[in-house]
């Protein structure tokens, strides 16, 4: 968990967003993001870019810890927005579903949290890969 906190602290964008790492085990992660007015779009719910950022970061943490190899990077991901994200906080939970030597396929669910509890607002799937040397790129 400590190394995850250190990695998150090095991400300027994550710091600006206010993201917190609340759980990290091999192949699994939970990130929380308090909602603020500037993270909402014109209809009052979380902007799709905010959900996409959260999915990308959660997928990468899950895949990176599953492979136990650094450095890693997101190769691709897809997100489905299933309902408007209303509430005071977002929670992303991701896990590696298949891990090989050079890549990990991961899934993520994002929930909006309000006084009634959690509501699923987006699901994502992505591939996290071990970065090669600059000669391979």
The first five atom37 places (N, CA, C, CB, O) and aatype in JSON, in Angstrom:
{
  "aatype": [20, 20, 20, 20, 20, 20, 20, 20, 20, 20, 20, 20, 20, 20, 20, 20, 20, 20, 20, 20, 20, 20, 20, 20, 20, 20, 20, 20, 20, 20, 20, 20, 20, 20, 20, 20, 20, 20, 20, 20, 20, 20, 20, 20, 20, 20, 20, 20, 20, 20, 20, 20, 20, 20, 20, 20, 20, 20, 20, 20, 20, 20, 20, 20, 20, 20, 20, 20, 20, 20, 20, 20, 20, 20, 20, 20, 20, 20, 20, 20, 20, 20, 20, 20, 20, 20, 20, 20, 20, 20, 20, 20, 20, 20, 20, 20, 20, 20, 20, 20, 20, 20, 20, 20, 20, 20, 20, 20, 20, 20, 20, 20, 20, 20, 20, 20, 20, 20, 20, 20, 20, 20, 20, 20, 20, 20, 20, 20, 20, 20, 20, 20, 20, 20, 20, 20, 20],
  "atom_mask": [
    [1, 1, 1, 1, 1],
    [1, 1, 1, 1, 1],
    [1, 1, 1, 1, 1],
    [1, 1, 1, 1, 1],
    [1, 1, 1, 1, 1],
    [1, 1, 1, 1, 1],
    [1, 1, 1, 1, 1],
    [1, 1, 1, 1, 1],
    [1, 1, 1, 1, 1],
    [1, 1, 1, 1, 1],
    [1, 1, 1, 1, 1],
    [1, 1, 1, 1, 1],
    [1, 1, 1, 1, 1],
    [1, 1, 1, 1, 1],
    [1, 1, 1, 1, 1],
    [1, 1, 1, 1, 1],
    [1, 1, 1, 1, 1],
    [1, 1, 1, 1, 1],
    [1, 1, 1, 1, 1],
    [1, 1, 1, 1, 1],
    [1, 1, 1, 1, 1],
    [1, 1, 1, 1, 1],
    [1, 1, 1, 1, 1],
    [1, 1, 1, 1, 1],
    [1, 1, 1, 1, 1],
    [1, 1, 1, 1, 1],
    [1, 1, 1, 1, 1],
    [1, 1, 1, 1, 1],
    [1, 1, 1, 1, 1],
    [1, 1, 1, 1, 1],
    [1, 1, 1, 1, 1],
    [1, 1, 1, 1, 1],
    [1, 1, 1, 1, 1],
    [1, 1, 1, 1, 1],
    [1, 1, 1, 1, 1],
    [1, 1, 1, 1, 1],
    [1, 1, 1, 1, 1],
    [1, 1, 1, 1, 1],
    [1, 1, 1, 1, 1],
    [1, 1, 1, 1, 1],
    [1, 1, 1, 1, 1],
    [1, 1, 1, 1, 1],
    [1, 1, 1, 1, 1],
    [1, 1, 1, 1, 1],
    [1, 1, 1, 1, 1],
    [1, 1, 1, 1, 1],
    [1, 1, 1, 1, 1],
    [1, 1, 1, 1, 1],
    [1, 1, 1, 1, 1],
    [1, 1, 1, 1, 1],
    [1, 1, 1, 1, 1],
    [1, 1, 1, 1, 1],
    [1, 1, 1, 1, 1],
    [1, 1, 1, 1, 1],
    [1, 1, 1, 1, 1],
    [1, 1, 1, 1, 1],
    [1, 1, 1, 1, 1],
    [1, 1, 1, 1, 1],
    [1, 1, 1, 1, 1],
    [1, 1, 1, 1, 1],
    [1, 1, 1, 1, 1],
    [1, 1, 1, 1, 1],
    [1, 1, 1, 1, 1],
    [1, 1, 1, 1, 1],
    [1, 1, 1, 1, 1],
    [1, 1, 1, 1, 1],
    [1, 1, 1, 1, 1],
    [1, 1, 1, 1, 1],
    [1, 1, 1, 1, 1],
    [1, 1, 1, 1, 1],
    [1, 1, 1, 1, 1],
    [1, 1, 1, 1, 1],
    [1, 1, 1, 1, 1],
    [1, 1, 1, 1, 1],
    [1, 1, 1, 1, 1],
    [1, 1, 1, 1, 1],
    [1, 1, 1, 1, 1],
    [1, 1, 1, 1, 1],
    [1, 1, 1, 1, 1],
    [1, 1, 1, 1, 1],
    [1, 1, 1, 1, 1],
    [1, 1, 1, 1, 1],
    [1, 1, 1, 1, 1],
    [1, 1, 1, 1, 1],
    [1, 1, 1, 1, 1],
    [1, 1, 1, 1, 1],
    [1, 1, 1, 1, 1],
    [1, 1, 1, 1, 1],
    [1, 1, 1, 1, 1],
    [1, 1, 1, 1, 1],
    [1, 1, 1, 1, 1],
    [1, 1, 1, 1, 1],
    [1, 1, 1, 1, 1],
    [1, 1, 1, 1, 1],
    [1, 1, 1, 1, 1],
    [1, 1, 1, 1, 1],
    [1, 1, 1, 1, 1],
    [1, 1, 1, 1, 1],
    [1, 1, 1, 1, 1],
    [1, 1, 1, 1, 1],
    [1, 1, 1, 1, 1],
    [1, 1, 1, 1, 1],
    [1, 1, 1, 1, 1],
    [1, 1, 1, 1, 1],
    [1, 1, 1, 1, 1],
    [1, 1, 1, 1, 1],
    [1, 1, 1, 1, 1],
    [1, 1, 1, 1, 1],
    [1, 1, 1, 1, 1],
    [1, 1, 1, 1, 1],
    [1, 1, 1, 1, 1],
    [1, 1, 1, 1, 1],
    [1, 1, 1, 1, 1],
    [1, 1, 1, 1, 1],
    [1, 1, 1, 1, 1],
    [1, 1, 1, 1, 1],
    [1, 1, 1, 1, 1],
    [1, 1, 1, 1, 1],
    [1, 1, 1, 1, 1],
    [1, 1, 1, 1, 1],
    [1, 1, 1, 1, 1],
    [1, 1, 1, 1, 1],
    [1, 1, 1, 1, 1],
    [1, 1, 1, 1, 1],
    [1, 1, 1, 1, 1],
    [1, 1, 1, 1, 1],
    [1, 1, 1, 1, 1],
    [1, 1, 1, 1, 1],
    [1, 1, 1, 1, 1],
    [1, 1, 1, 1, 1],
    [1, 1, 1, 1, 1],
    [1, 1, 1, 1, 1],
    [1, 1, 1, 1, 1],
    [1, 1, 1, 1, 1],
    [1, 1, 1, 1, 1],
    [1, 1, 1, 1, 1],
    [1, 1, 1, 1, 1]
  ],
  "atom_positions": [
    [[0.83, -1.2, 0.0], [0.0, 0.0, 0.0], [0.87, 1.25, 0.0], [-0.95, 0.0, 1.22], [0.54, 2.25, -0.63]],
    [[1.99, 1.19, 0.71], [2.85, 2.36, 0.81], [3.42, 2.75, -0.55], [3.98, 2.1, 1.79], [3.46, 3.94, -0.89]],
    [[3.86, 1.76, -1.33], [4.41, 2.09, -2.66], [3.31, 2.67, -3.55], [5.02, 0.83, -3.32], [3.58, 3.57, -4.36]],
    [[2.11, 2.17, -3.42], [0.99, 2.72, -4.18], [0.73, 4.17, -3.82], [-0.27, 1.89, -3.94], [0.47, 5.0, -4.7]],
    [[0.79, 4.48, -2.52], [0.62, 5.87, -2.08], [1.71, 6.76, -2.67], [0.64, 5.96, -0.53], [1.44, 7.88, -3.09]],
    [[2.94, 6.25, -2.71], [4.06, 7.01, -3.26], [3.87, 7.26, -4.76], [5.39, 6.27, -3.01], [4.1, 8.36, -5.25]],
    [[3.44, 6.22, -5.48], [3.2, 6.38, -6.92], [2.09, 7.38, -7.19], [2.87, 5.03, -7.55], [2.21, 8.22, -8.09]],
    [[1.01, 7.29, -6.44], [-0.11, 8.22, -6.62], [0.34, 9.65, -6.32], [-1.3, 7.83, -5.71], [-0.06, 10.59, -7.01]],
    [[1.16, 9.82, -5.29], [1.65, 11.16, -4.92], [2.51, 11.77, -6.02], [2.45, 11.08, -3.62], [2.61, 13.0, -6.11]],
    [[3.15, 10.95, -6.86], [3.98, 11.45, -7.96], [3.16, 11.88, -9.17], [4.97, 10.38, -8.37], [3.7, 12.49, -10.09]],
    [[1.87, 11.58, -9.16], [1.0, 11.93, -10.29], [0.37, 13.3, -10.03], [-0.11, 10.85, -10.5], [-0.59, 13.42, -9.26]],
    [[0.91, 14.31, -10.67], [0.39, 15.66, -10.48], [-1.1, 15.78, -10.76], [1.13, 16.62, -11.35], [-1.82, 16.47, -10.04]],
    [[-1.56, 15.11, -11.82], [-2.98, 15.19, -12.17], [-3.85, 14.56, -11.09], [-3.23, 14.49, -13.51], [-4.9, 15.1, -10.74]],
    [[-3.4, 13.43, -10.55], [-4.16, 12.78, -9.47], [-4.21, 13.66, -8.23], [-3.53, 11.42, -9.13], [-5.23, 13.71, -7.54]],
    [[-3.11, 14.35, -7.94], [-3.1, 15.28, -6.81], [-4.09, 16.41, -7.03], [-1.69, 15.84, -6.59], [-4.83, 16.78, -6.12]],
    [[-4.1, 16.96, -8.24], [-5.02, 18.03, -8.56], [-6.47, 17.55, -8.43], [-4.76, 18.55, -9.99], [-7.34, 18.3, -7.97]],
    [[-6.73, 16.31, -8.84], [-8.08, 15.77, -8.77], [-8.52, 15.47, -7.33], [-8.17, 14.5, -9.6], [-9.71, 15.51, -7.02]],
    [[-7.55, 15.19, -6.45], [-7.88, 14.84, -5.07], [-8.1, 13.36, -4.85], [-9.11, 15.59, -4.64], [-8.79, 12.96, -3.91]],
    [[-7.53, 12.54, -5.7], [-7.71, 11.08, -5.64], [-7.0, 10.49, -4.42], [-7.18, 10.42, -6.92], [-5.89, 10.89, -4.07]],
    [[-7.68, 9.53, -3.79], [-7.11, 8.81, -2.64], [-7.07, 7.32, -2.94], [-7.93, 9.09, -1.34], [-8.02, 6.76, -3.49]],
    [[-5.96, 6.7, -2.58], [-5.81, 5.24, -2.68], [-6.27, 4.67, -1.34], [-4.32, 4.82, -3.01], [-5.66, 4.95, -0.31]],
    [[-7.33, 3.86, -1.35], [-7.88, 3.35, -0.09], [-7.65, 1.86, 0.12], [-9.35, 3.63, -0.03], [-7.76, 1.36, 1.24]],
    [[-7.32, 1.14, -0.97], [-7.01, -0.29, -0.84], [-6.14, -0.69, -2.0], [-8.31, -1.15, -0.79], [-6.37, -0.3, -3.14]],
    [[-5.11, -1.5, -1.7], [-4.22, -2.01, -2.75], [-3.67, -3.35, -2.31], [-3.07, -1.0, -3.05], [-2.97, -3.45, -1.3]],
    [[-3.99, -4.37, -3.08], [-3.43, -5.7, -2.88], [-2.99, -6.18, -4.27], [-4.46, -6.7, -2.21], [-3.24, -5.5, -5.27]],
    [[-2.34, -7.32, -4.33], [-1.88, -7.83, -5.62], [-3.07, -8.01, -6.57], [-1.13, -9.17, -5.44], [-3.95, -8.83, -6.34]],
    [[-3.06, -7.21, -7.64], [-4.1, -7.32, -8.66], [-5.41, -6.65, -8.34], [-4.36, -8.72, -8.92], [-6.36, -6.78, -9.11]],
    [[-5.51, -5.91, -7.24], [-6.76, -5.24, -6.88], [-6.47, -3.87, -6.29], [-7.57, -6.08, -5.88], [-5.47, -3.67, -5.6]],
    [[-7.38, -2.93, -6.56], [-7.21, -1.57, -6.06], [-8.58, -0.92, -5.84], [-6.37, -0.72, -7.04], [-9.57, -1.29, -6.47]],
    [[-8.59, 0.04, -4.93], [-9.76, 0.9, -4.75], [-9.27, 2.33, -4.65], [-10.58, 0.49, -3.47], [-8.4, 2.65, -3.83]],
    [[-9.83, 3.19, -5.49], [-9.53, 4.61, -5.48], [-10.8, 5.38, -5.17], [-8.93, 5.07, -6.84], [-11.89, 5.0, -5.6]],
    [[-10.66, 6.47, -4.41], [-11.79, 7.34, -4.09], [-11.5, 8.74, -4.59], [-12.07, 7.35, -2.58], [-10.36, 9.21, -4.56]],
    [[-12.55, 9.4, -5.04], [-12.43, 10.77, -5.52], [-13.61, 11.58, -5.01], [-12.36, 10.8, -7.07], [-14.75, 11.36, -5.44]],
    [[-13.37, 12.54, -4.11], [-14.45, 13.4, -3.65], [-14.95, 14.27, -4.81], [-13.97, 14.29, -2.47], [-14.15, 14.82, -5.57]],
    [[-16.25, 14.4, -4.94], [-16.82, 15.22, -6.01], [-16.81, 16.69, -5.6], [-18.27, 14.77, -6.35], [-17.13, 17.04, -4.46]],
    [[-16.42, 17.53, -6.55], [-16.41, 18.98, -6.38], [-17.14, 19.59, -7.57], [-14.94, 19.54, -6.25], [-17.24, 18.95, -8.62]],
    [[-17.63, 20.79, -7.44], [-18.36, 21.42, -8.56], [-17.57, 21.43, -9.87], [-18.74, 22.83, -8.19], [-18.16, 21.25, -10.93]],
    [[-16.27, 21.64, -9.81], [-15.49, 21.74, -11.05], [-15.29, 20.39, -11.75], [-14.13, 22.34, -10.75], [-14.78, 20.35, -12.86]],
    [[-15.69, 19.29, -11.11], [-15.6, 17.97, -11.73], [-16.92, 17.54, -12.37], [-15.17, 16.94, -10.7], [-17.03, 16.45, -12.93]],
    [[-17.91, 18.42, -12.28], [-19.24, 18.1, -12.81], [-19.43, 18.76, -14.17], [-20.35, 18.56, -11.84], [-18.84, 19.8, -14.46]],
    [[-20.28, 18.14, -15.01], [-20.59, 18.75, -16.29], [-21.86, 19.59, -16.16], [-20.76, 17.67, -17.38], [-22.37, 19.77, -15.05]],
    [[-22.37, 20.11, -17.27], [-23.45, 21.1, -17.24], [-24.75, 20.6, -16.63], [-23.72, 21.56, -18.62], [-25.58, 21.42, -16.22]],
    [[-24.97, 19.29, -16.54], [-26.21, 18.76, -15.95], [-26.04, 18.39, -14.48], [-26.68, 17.55, -16.74], [-26.98, 17.93, -13.85]],
    [[-24.85, 18.59, -13.95], [-24.63, 18.38, -12.52], [-24.03, 17.06, -12.12], [-25.89, 18.53, -11.83], [-23.74, 16.85, -10.94]],
    [[-23.82, 16.15, -13.07], [-23.18, 14.89, -12.68], [-21.72, 14.89, -13.14], [-23.93, 13.69, -13.27], [-21.3, 15.75, -13.91]],
    [[-20.97, 13.91, -12.65], [-19.54, 13.85, -12.93], [-19.29, 13.82, -14.43], [-18.91, 12.62, -12.26], [-19.96, 13.09, -15.17]],
    [[-18.34, 14.6, -14.86], [-17.95, 14.65, -16.27], [-17.4, 13.28, -16.68], [-16.9, 15.78, -16.53], [-16.73, 12.62, -15.89]],
    [[-17.69, 12.87, -17.9], [-17.2, 11.59, -18.4], [-15.69, 11.47, -18.36], [-17.68, 11.38, -19.8], [-15.16, 10.38, -18.16]],
    [[-15.0, 12.58, -18.55], [-13.55, 12.56, -18.48], [-13.04, 12.24, -17.09], [-13.0, 13.89, -18.92], [-11.98, 11.63, -16.94]],
    [[-13.78, 12.64, -16.07], [-13.42, 12.32, -14.69], [-13.55, 10.82, -14.46], [-14.3, 13.11, -13.68], [-12.67, 10.19, -13.86]],
    [[-14.65, 10.24, -14.92], [-14.85, 8.8, -14.78], [-13.79, 8.03, -15.57], [-16.25, 8.4, -15.25], [-13.27, 7.02, -15.1]],
    [[-13.49, 8.51, -16.76], [-12.48, 7.86, -17.6], [-11.1, 7.91, -16.94], [-12.43, 8.52, -18.98], [-10.38, 6.91, -16.94]],
    [[-10.73, 9.05, -16.39], [-9.46, 9.17, -15.66], [-9.4, 8.16, -14.52], [-9.28, 10.6, -15.1], [-8.41, 7.45, -14.35]],
    [[-10.49, 8.09, -13.74], [-10.51, 7.21, -12.58], [-10.39, 5.75, -13.01], [-11.8, 7.43, -11.77], [-9.68, 4.97, -12.37]],
    [[-11.08, 5.37, -14.07], [-10.99, 4.0, -14.59], [-9.57, 3.69, -15.05], [-11.98, 3.79, -15.75], [-9.02, 2.65, -14.7]],
    [[-8.97, 4.59, -15.82], [-7.62, 4.38, -16.33], [-6.64, 4.18, -15.19], [-7.19, 5.56, -17.21], [-5.82, 3.26, -15.23]],
    [[-6.7, 5.02, -14.19], [-5.76, 4.92, -13.07], [-5.99, 3.63, -12.27], [-5.9, 6.14, -12.15], [-5.02, 2.97, -11.89]],
    [[-7.24, 3.28, -12.02], [-7.52, 2.06, -11.26], [-7.08, 0.82, -12.04], [-9.03, 1.98, -10.93], [-6.49, -0.09, -11.46]],
    [[-7.37, 0.77, -13.33], [-6.95, -0.36, -14.15], [-5.43, -0.52, -14.12], [-7.43, -0.18, -15.59], [-4.92, -1.64, -14.03]],
    [[-4.72, 0.59, -14.19], [-3.26, 0.54, -14.21], [-2.69, 0.06, -12.88], [-2.69, 1.91, -14.56], [-1.75, -0.73, -12.87]],
    [[-3.24, 0.52, -11.78], [-2.79, 0.02, -10.47], [-3.05, -1.47, -10.35], [-3.49, 0.79, -9.33], [-2.19, -2.21, -9.88]],
    [[-4.24, -1.92, -10.76], [-4.57, -3.34, -10.65], [-3.62, -4.18, -11.51], [-6.03, -3.59, -11.07], [-3.09, -5.19, -11.05]],
    [[-3.42, -3.77, -12.75], [-2.55, -4.52, -13.64], [-1.09, -4.49, -13.21], [-2.66, -3.99, -15.03], [-0.39, -5.5, -13.29]],
    [[-0.64, -3.34, -12.75], [0.75, -3.21, -12.32], [1.07, -4.07, -11.11], [1.06, -1.79, -12.01], [2.13, -4.68, -11.05]],
    [[0.17, -4.12, -10.16], [0.42, -4.94, -8.97], [0.28, -6.43, -9.29], [-0.55, -4.55, -7.85], [0.91, -7.26, -8.63]],
    [[-0.53, -6.77, -10.28], [-0.66, -8.18, -10.67], [0.62, -8.69, -11.33], [-1.85, -8.37, -11.63], [1.01, -9.84, -11.12]],
    [[1.28, -7.83, -12.12], [2.49, -8.25, -12.82], [3.74, -8.08, -11.98], [2.64, -7.48, -14.1], [4.76, -8.72, -12.24]],
    [[3.67, -7.24, -10.97], [4.82, -6.97, -10.11], [6.04, -6.58, -10.92], [5.13, -8.19, -9.24], [7.17, -6.96, -10.59]],
    [[5.82, -5.84, -11.98], [6.91, -5.41, -12.85], [6.71, -3.94, -13.16], [6.96, -6.27, -14.16], [5.6, -3.51, -13.46]],
    [[7.77, -3.17, -13.08], [7.68, -1.76, -13.42], [8.72, -1.45, -14.46], [7.86, -0.86, -12.18], [9.73, -2.14, -14.51]],
    [[8.53, -0.49, -15.28], [7.35, 0.37, -15.37], [6.26, -0.26, -16.24], [7.74, 1.75, -15.92], [6.53, -1.08, -17.11]],
    [[5.04, 0.14, -15.99], [3.89, -0.34, -16.76], [3.11, 0.86, -17.26], [2.98, -1.29, -15.9], [3.29, 1.99, -16.79]],
    [[2.24, 0.6, -18.21], [1.43, 1.68, -18.79], [0.15, 1.07, -19.37], [2.23, 2.48, -19.89], [0.11, -0.11, -19.7]],
    [[-0.87, 1.89, -19.48], [-2.11, 1.43, -20.11], [-1.89, 1.33, -21.61], [-3.28, 2.39, -19.79], [-1.45, 2.29, -22.25]],
    [[-2.21, 0.17, -22.18], [-2.14, -0.01, -23.63], [-3.45, 0.42, -24.27], [-1.82, -1.49, -23.98], [-3.45, 1.07, -25.32]],
    [[-4.56, 0.06, -23.65], [-5.89, 0.44, -24.15], [-6.91, 0.22, -23.05], [-6.27, -0.36, -25.42], [-6.71, -0.58, -22.14]],
    [[-8.03, 0.95, -23.15], [-9.17, 0.64, -22.3], [-10.45, 1.15, -22.94], [-8.99, 1.24, -20.9], [-10.44, 2.05, -23.78]],
    [[-11.55, 0.55, -22.51], [-12.89, 0.89, -22.97], [-13.74, 1.15, -21.74], [-13.51, -0.25, -23.86], [-13.6, 0.47, -20.73]],
    [[-14.62, 2.13, -21.84], [-15.49, 2.44, -20.72], [-16.93, 2.53, -21.19], [-15.06, 3.75, -20.03], [-17.21, 3.04, -22.27]],
    [[-17.84, 2.02, -20.37], [-19.27, 2.16, -20.6], [-19.84, 2.98, -19.45], [-19.98, 0.77, -20.71], [-19.7, 2.62, -18.28]],
    [[-20.49, 4.08, -19.8], [-21.19, 4.89, -18.8], [-22.6, 4.33, -18.69], [-21.19, 6.43, -19.18], [-23.35, 4.36, -19.66]],
    [[-22.97, 3.83, -17.51], [-24.26, 3.15, -17.39], [-25.36, 4.02, -16.79], [-24.11, 1.92, -16.57], [-26.54, 3.75, -16.98]],
    [[-24.98, 5.07, -16.06], [-25.97, 6.04, -15.55], [-25.22, 7.27, -15.06], [-26.84, 5.42, -14.39], [-24.02, 7.2, -14.81]],
    [[-25.93, 8.39, -14.93], [-25.27, 9.62, -14.45], [-24.67, 9.42, -13.06], [-26.27, 10.78, -14.42], [-25.27, 8.79, -12.19]],
    [[-23.48, 9.97, -12.88], [-22.76, 9.86, -11.6], [-23.12, 11.05, -10.72], [-21.22, 9.79, -11.83], [-22.55, 12.13, -10.85]],
    [[-24.06, 10.82, -9.83], [-24.49, 11.83, -8.87], [-24.05, 11.4, -7.48], [-26.03, 12.03, -8.93], [-24.03, 10.21, -7.17]],
    [[-23.69, 12.33, -6.65], [-23.29, 12.0, -5.29], [-22.14, 12.86, -4.83], [-22.92, 10.53, -5.19], [-21.71, 13.78, -5.52]],
    [[-21.63, 12.53, -3.65], [-20.56, 13.34, -3.07], [-19.18, 12.71, -3.26], [-20.82, 13.56, -1.59], [-18.16, 13.32, -2.92]],
    [[-19.13, 11.47, -3.8], [-17.86, 10.79, -3.97], [-17.98, 9.73, -5.06], [-17.4, 10.16, -2.65], [-19.05, 9.17, -5.28]],
    [[-16.85, 9.47, -5.73], [-16.75, 8.36, -6.67], [-15.78, 7.33, -6.11], [-16.29, 8.86, -8.08], [-14.78, 7.68, -5.48]],
    [[-16.09, 6.06, -6.34], [-15.21, 4.97, -5.91], [-14.98, 4.07, -7.11], [-15.83, 4.17, -4.7], [-15.92, 3.62, -7.75]],
    [[-13.71, 3.81, -7.41], [-13.34, 2.9, -8.49], [-12.69, 1.67, -7.89], [-12.39, 3.58, -9.52], [-11.76, 1.78, -7.1]],
    [[-13.19, 0.5, -8.27], [-12.62, -0.77, -7.84], [-12.22, -1.56, -9.07], [-13.63, -1.59, -6.95], [-13.04, -1.85, -9.94]],
    [[-10.94, -1.88, -9.15], [-10.44, -2.62, -10.31], [-9.71, -3.87, -9.86], [-9.51, -1.73, -11.16], [-9.18, -3.95, -8.76]],
    [[-9.7, -4.85, -10.77], [-8.98, -6.1, -10.49], [-8.45, -6.67, -11.8], [-9.9, -7.12, -9.77], [-9.04, -6.48, -12.86]],
    [[-7.35, -7.36, -11.69], [-6.78, -8.07, -12.83], [-7.56, -9.36, -13.01], [-5.25, -8.35, -12.62], [-7.77, -10.11, -12.05]],
    [[-8.0, -9.63, -14.23], [-8.74, -10.86, -14.5], [-7.89, -11.89, -15.24], [-10.0, -10.55, -15.31], [-8.2, -13.08, -15.22]],
    [[-6.82, -11.44, -15.89], [-5.88, -12.35, -16.54], [-4.54, -11.65, -16.64], [-6.38, -12.81, -17.96], [-4.45, -10.53, -17.14]],
    [[-3.51, -12.32, -16.16], [-2.18, -11.71, -16.16], [-1.17, -12.66, -16.78], [-1.75, -11.33, -14.74], [-1.09, -13.83, -16.42]],
    [[-0.42, -12.12, -17.72], [0.68, -12.86, -18.34], [2.01, -12.21, -17.98], [0.5, -12.92, -19.88], [2.09, -11.42, -17.04]],
    [[3.03, -12.57, -18.72], [4.37, -12.04, -18.44], [4.49, -10.57, -18.8], [5.41, -12.84, -19.2], [5.18, -9.82, -18.1]],
    [[3.83, -10.13, -19.89], [3.99, -8.76, -20.38], [2.73, -7.92, -20.35], [4.5, -8.8, -21.77], [2.78, -6.72, -20.63]],
    [[1.59, -8.53, -20.0], [0.35, -7.74, -19.97], [-0.64, -8.31, -18.97], [-0.28, -7.68, -21.36], [-0.58, -9.49, -18.6]],
    [[-1.55, -7.44, -18.56], [-2.61, -7.84, -17.65], [-3.92, -7.22, -18.15], [-2.3, -7.39, -16.19], [-3.98, -6.02, -18.41]],
    [[-4.96, -8.04, -18.27], [-6.28, -7.56, -18.63], [-7.05, -7.33, -17.34], [-7.03, -8.57, -19.57], [-7.12, -8.21, -16.48]],
    [[-7.61, -6.14, -17.21], [-8.25, -5.74, -15.95], [-9.65, -5.21, -16.18], [-7.4, -4.69, -15.23], [-9.98, -4.73, -17.27]],
    [[-10.47, -5.3, -15.14], [-11.82, -4.76, -15.17], [-11.99, -3.79, -14.02], [-12.88, -5.89, -15.1], [-11.37, -3.93, -12.96]],
    [[-12.85, -2.79, -14.23], [-13.08, -1.76, -13.22], [-14.56, -1.42, -13.16], [-12.24, -0.49, -13.53], [-15.25, -1.37, -14.18]],
    [[-15.04, -1.2, -11.96], [-16.39, -0.69, -11.74], [-16.26, 0.62, -10.98], [-17.3, -1.73, -10.97], [-15.47, 0.73, -10.04]],
    [[-17.04, 1.6, -11.4], [-17.04, 2.9, -10.73], [-18.43, 3.15, -10.15], [-16.64, 4.05, -11.71], [-19.44, 2.96, -10.82]],
    [[-18.44, 3.57, -8.9], [-19.68, 3.81, -8.17], [-19.75, 5.27, -7.74], [-19.79, 2.88, -6.95], [-18.73, 5.86, -7.36]],
    [[-20.94, 5.84, -7.79], [-21.19, 7.14, -7.19], [-21.76, 6.87, -5.8], [-22.18, 8.03, -8.06], [-22.59, 5.98, -5.62]],
    [[-21.3, 7.63, -4.82], [-21.72, 7.43, -3.43], [-22.54, 8.64, -2.99], [-20.5, 7.22, -2.49], [-22.13, 9.79, -3.16]],
    [[-23.71, 8.35, -2.41], [-24.54, 9.39, -1.8], [-25.07, 8.87, -0.48], [-25.71, 9.82, -2.74], [-24.61, 7.84, 0.01]],
    [[-26.02, 9.55, 0.1], [-26.56, 9.17, 1.42], [-27.23, 7.8, 1.41], [-27.56, 10.22, 1.9], [-27.31, 7.14, 2.45]],
    [[-27.71, 7.35, 0.25], [-28.37, 6.05, 0.14], [-27.39, 4.9, -0.09], [-29.39, 6.08, -0.98], [-27.78, 3.73, 0.0]],
    [[-26.14, 5.2, -0.39], [-25.15, 4.15, -0.63], [-24.46, 4.31, -1.97], [-25.8, 2.8, -0.56], [-24.29, 5.43, -2.46]],
    [[-24.05, 3.2, -2.56], [-23.31, 3.19, -3.82], [-24.22, 2.83, -4.99], [-22.13, 2.21, -3.75], [-25.1, 1.97, -4.88]],
    [[-23.99, 3.51, -6.13], [-24.7, 3.22, -7.37], [-23.67, 3.03, -8.47], [-25.72, 4.36, -7.72], [-22.81, 3.89, -8.68]],
    [[-23.76, 1.91, -9.19], [-22.86, 1.66, -10.31], [-23.11, 2.7, -11.4], [-23.04, 0.23, -10.85], [-24.25, 2.87, -11.84]],
    [[-22.05, 3.4, -11.84], [-22.19, 4.43, -12.88], [-21.37, 4.14, -14.13], [-21.8, 5.77, -12.32], [-21.67, 4.69, -15.19]],
    [[-20.34, 3.3, -14.02], [-19.52, 3.0, -15.2], [-18.78, 1.69, -14.99], [-18.52, 4.14, -15.48], [-18.46, 1.3, -13.87]],
    [[-18.51, 1.01, -16.1], [-17.66, -0.18, -16.09], [-16.62, -0.01, -17.18], [-18.51, -1.5, -16.31], [-16.88, 0.57, -18.24]],
    [[-15.43, -0.53, -16.92], [-14.34, -0.39, -17.89], [-13.52, -1.67, -17.92], [-13.44, 0.81, -17.54], [-13.49, -2.44, -16.96]],
    [[-12.86, -1.87, -19.04], [-11.92, -2.98, -19.18], [-10.71, -2.44, -19.93], [-12.56, -4.2, -19.93], [-10.85, -1.64, -20.85]],
    [[-9.53, -2.9, -19.52], [-8.33, -2.41, -20.18], [-7.19, -3.4, -20.13], [-7.89, -1.12, -19.56], [-7.23, -4.39, -19.4]],
    [[-6.18, -3.1, -20.92], [-4.97, -3.91, -20.98], [-3.8, -3.06, -20.5], [-4.71, -4.45, -22.41], [-3.56, -1.97, -21.02]],
    [[-3.09, -3.56, -19.51], [-1.94, -2.89, -18.93], [-0.71, -3.68, -19.37], [-2.05, -2.79, -17.35], [-0.68, -4.9, -19.26]],
    [[0.3, -2.98, -19.86], [1.48, -3.65, -20.4], [2.76, -3.15, -19.74], [1.57, -3.44, -21.91], [2.83, -2.03, -19.24]],
    [[3.75, -4.02, -19.75], [5.08, -3.65, -19.29], [5.7, -2.77, -20.37], [5.98, -4.93, -18.99], [5.69, -3.13, -21.55]],
    [[6.23, -1.63, -19.97], [6.87, -0.74, -20.92], [8.21, -1.33, -21.36], [7.07, 0.66, -20.32], [8.98, -1.84, -20.54]],
    [[8.47, -1.25, -22.66], [9.75, -1.7, -23.18], [10.74, -0.56, -23.16], [9.59, -2.25, -24.59], [10.42, 0.55, -22.74]],
    [[11.95, -0.83, -23.61], [12.95, 0.22, -23.72], [12.56, 1.14, -24.87], [14.37, -0.38, -23.94], [11.71, 0.79, -25.7]],
    [[13.17, 2.31, -24.93], [12.85, 3.26, -26.0], [13.18, 2.7, -27.37], [13.6, 4.58, -25.78], [12.62, 3.16, -28.37]],
    [[14.08, 1.71, -27.45], [14.42, 1.09, -28.73], [13.26, 0.25, -29.26], [15.66, 0.21, -28.58], [13.1, 0.1, -30.47]],
    [[12.43, -0.29, -28.32], [11.29, -1.12, -28.71], [10.09, -0.28, -29.12], [10.9, -2.05, -27.58], [9.24, -0.76, -29.86]],
    [[10.02, 0.95, -28.66], [8.84, 1.78, -28.89], [8.73, 2.28, -30.3], [8.85, 2.95, -27.96], [7.78, 2.99, -30.64]]
  ]
}
